[in-house]
Amino acid sequence: MTLDAAFSLEAGRFTLDVAIEAGDEIVVLFGASGAGKSLTLRAIAGLVRPSSGHITLDGQVLFDAGARIDVPAEARRTGYVVQELALFPHLSVWENVAFALGGTRVERRRRASAALEALGLEGVADRDPATLSGGQRQRVALARVLVRDVRLLLLDEPFSALDDAIRRSLRLELRRLQRELGRGALFVTHDLREAYLLADRLVVLDAGRVLQAGSPDEVFSRPQSRRVAELLGVRNLYAGRVVATAPDSIEVAVGPLRWRCASWTPGLAVGDAVDVAVRSERVVLRRGDRPAVNGLEAVIEAEEAYGASHLLHMRPLEGGPTIEVDMPARPYEVLDVAT
């Protein structure tokens, strides 16, 4: 499966202007609410019409503004699953799955049963949707899409209304199905953990624009802008200035502090203004001699306990900004940080 989409459309507060490519993988569209993620899926599904651009799936032109091509949604062979399920209460589970299928009742039942079995739902085929759990209902919605032999799955926060345990189970189920069936999927979420766990490629959207795209590790470890770092949950963001350069690093002044940093921006020179991002989980606390590189002495000003971890607000003795440190419970206990 290959998707090539680049289009624009007016979205009220902003103009959605995106370019996305996808293969037989899960591409996660991540961003805050109102960033344009769902609108992107709706445009690819054919539910809204872009004002310009093109959308091509497996070599078939689904939309081309210049050529005036706009394939109807029902002919695009995309499967659209949303958070708000729309199962028919007067139909059984298998009848819901088979609703859009042609053929005899026996053939429709056979195909629906195969889709339900793939999702571990073979035992509920004759039940009413109202008797199912939230996780089961979402699996039925997925089965209804898979039974139609779609080329591309469009999943708009399908698990957001479910509790954590069910969400974990469904994420694993989706990953398994995607690999077994070899179909591409665009998955919308504003949940950072879900984005990292599911994505083969991660696309960060904000105000209708793609800010960054790449593998989850690349995007999380190398945000290309302050806004991307903010969206990815980086708590420690500082304005700094370059005071020295080396082939593979720079030295940055953040107030009275001096830090050696990796740099992915070519051509930085002494005196240039930069943003410094320090992930709270990458800060290491230790007692005794301070490390030679990026070491500083600090005291704990405040602390927030979250069961499995502690968020510490550290004030450097040399002055400068507060640094937040996310520390797992066990190292916290071993180092006796509270004292």
N, C-alpha and C positions, 0 to 999 in steps of 0.2 A: 504494500500500500504506500502510495506517495501523495502527499498533500502539498500544494503550493498555493498560498493565499497571500495577497497583498491588496488591501482595499481601505477605503475611507468612507465614513458616514457621519452625519451630524447626530450628536447624542445629547442635545440640550446644553449641558454645562460645558461640554468640550466636543471636539471632533475626534472620533475614533480613527486612528491611523495606524494600522498594524501590518506586519509582514511575518508570516509563520510558515515554516516547513516542518513536515513530520513524515516519518516512515512507519515501519512496524514496531512501534514503541509507544510508551506513555509519555506524552508531553504535558506537563503541568503548567497551567496559566495561574500565576500567583500574584496577589496584590490585595490592597485594601478594598473594602466595599465601595462600589461605584467607580472602580478603575477601568471598567470596560470589558471584563472577563466574560461575563454572561452574554453581553452584546456580541462579542466576537463569535461565540458558539452559535448564537441565533442567526448571524449572517452566513456562517458556513452551512448551517442546516437549511437555509433558504426561508427563514421565518421573517427576516427583515432584509431590505434591499440596500446594498451600499450605493453611494453616489458615484464612486469611481473605483477602478482597480479590477482584479480578476481573482477567481477561485478555481483551481484545477485539482481534480481527484483522480488518481490512476490514469492520467492523460486525458480524461474527459473534462472539457470546460463546463463548469457548473454556472459560472458567472463571468461575464466580460462586459464592462460598461461600454467600451468603445465599439464592440461588435454587437451590442444589444442582445446578448445571450443571458438568459436567466432561467435555469432549469427549475421547475417546480419542486418544492420541498419533498413531496412524496416520490419523486423520481430520482432523488440524489443518492439513495441507498446509504444514508447516514442514520445512526440510531441515537436518539436524543433522550437522555434520562435526567430528570430534575429532582430537587429535594422534595417538592410537593407531589406525591404520588397520585396518579389518576387511574386507579384500578376501578373497574366497574363492579359495584356492590351486588348487582343482580346476576353476575356470572361467576362460575366456579373459577378456581385458580387456573386450571388448564384452558378454560374458555377465554380467560383474559389474555393468556399468552398467545393463543391461536386466533385472536380476534381479527387481525388484519390478513390472515392467510387465506389463500384460495384452496380449491380442491375439495375432496369429500370429507365428511366428518371424521372418518377413520384415519385418513391421511393427516388431517389437521391435528387430531389427537396424538398420532405417532410423533409428529414433529414437535409438538408442544411438550410431550413427555420426555423426549430426548434433551430438549433445552432445560427442562426442570431437573432432570437427572444430573446434568453437567454442573448444576448449582446446588446439588444436594437436597432437592425439594421433591423427590419422587413420591414421598409419602403424603404430600398435601395436595395433590392434583385435583381432588374432588371437593376440597373444602372451600368455604366462603372466604374471601379476602379479609373480612372483619374478624375472623378467628385467628389470624396470623399475628405474630410479633412484628415489631417494626423492622427488624433485620430480615425476616422472611418476606415481608412485603417488598422490601427493596430488592431482594433477590428475584422476586417475581417480575419486577420492573425490568431488571437486567435480562431475564429470560425472554421477556416479550420483545426486547430489542435483538437479542442474539438469534432468535428463531427466524428472523427475516433475512438472515445472511447479509447483514450490512457490511460496508467496506470500512467505515470509520465510526467509532464510538465517540459521542459527545456527551460528557458527564459533567453536569452543572451542580457542584456541591451535593452529590447524591447521598452522602453519609452524614451531613452536618447535623441532622435532627436526631441522630442515634447516640446512644451512650458509648463510652470509650471502648468497652469490651467488644461490643458489636462492630464498632468502626474498625478495630484492629482486625477482627475476623474477616470483614468484608474487603479490607485492603489486601489481605493475603489472597482472598478468593479472586479478586480482580486481577492481581498480578499473575496468578496461576492461569486464569482463563486467557489473558492477553498473550501469554507465552505459548500456550497450547494452540490457540486459534490463529496466532500470527496476525492479529488485526491491530491497527493503530488506534490510539485513543487520545483525545484531548480532555484533560481533567481539570476542572476549575475548583480552586479552594483558596480560602484566606487563612488556612491553618498551616503554620510554618512547619510543624512536625510532619503533618500529612504530606505536604509538598516534598519534603526531603525524602520521606520513606517511599513514595510512589514514583517519583520522576526518573525517567531516563534522561530527559532534558527538561530544564526549568526555564520558563519565560516569565520575567518580572514585568508586570504592567502597572502603570500609574497614570491617571488622568488621560486615558486613551492612547498612551504611547508605550512601546516596548523599550524599557530602560536597559535591559540586559538579558541575554539568553546563553545557555551553555549547560554543561553537566551540573548536577547539584553541588558536587564538591568544588567545582570551579567557581560557581556563582557565590556560594557561601563563604569560601575562603578568599575570594578576590572581588568584592563588590566594586563596581567601576565608578560609583558616585556616592556622595553622602546620602542621597535619597534612597538608593538601593540598600545601603547599610542600615538605614533606619527601618525600612520595610522588612529586612531580614532579622530584626531584633537585636542589633548591636547596641548595647547600652552605653558604651564608652566611646563617644565621638567628640573629637577635639579639633579646634582650629590651631594649626601650627605653621611654622616657617622653616624652610630648609636652611641648615647652617653648615652642612658639609655633604659631599657626594662621594660615592665609590661606584665601581662598575656594577655591582649587584644590590646596592643599598643606598640609603640616604640617612643622614642624621637630622633629626627634627627637634626644634625647640617648641615646647608647649608650656608657656609661662616660664618658670624657672627650671623646668625639667628638660632633660636631654635624652632622647630615645633614638636608638638605631632601628630603622624600619626597612622592610622590603618595599621596593617600589616597582610598580608595573606601568608607570607613566614615563615614556622616554623623554629625554631632553630637559629634565628638571635641573634647575640651577640654584645656587646659593641665593637666598632672598625670596624665592618663590613661596607663595602661600599654598598650603596643602591641608587636606583633612586627614586626620589620623583616626583609624578605627581599631579598637582593642576589644576583642570578644571577652566577655566576663568569665567564660569557662576556660579561657586560655591563660589566665593569670594564675601564677603559682605562688602560694605563701610558704615561707620557710622561716625557721628560727636560726639565730646565729649570724655568721657572716653573710653580707648581702652579695648577690650574684654580680659578676663583673659587667654583664651586658643587661641594660635596661633594669637594673636593680634599684630599689629605693626603699627607704624606711617609711613606714606608715602606721597609723593607729586606726582602730575601728571606731567610727563615729556612730554607726547604726547597724542594725542587723535584722534581717527578715528570715524566719525559718519556714521551710516548705516541706517538712517531713524528710524527704530523701536528700535535700540540699539546703544550704544556707546562702542567702544573698547578703554579702558584707559590703558596707559603704566605707571605703578606706580614705583617710586624709593623709597625703604625703607630708612628712615633717619639713621638707624643703619648701613647702607651699605648692601652689598649683591646683588643678582641678581634682575633685573627688573621683576615685576610681571604684567601680563596682566589680565585685569578685563573686562568681558563682562557685561555691565549694560543696562537693559531695559530703554527706553526713559522716562517713567513716574517716576521711582525712581530717575533717573538722574535729572529731573526737580524739584522734591520735595526736594531733598537734596541740590539743587543749586550747583551741583558739579563744574560747570564751573568757579565759583568764588573761 
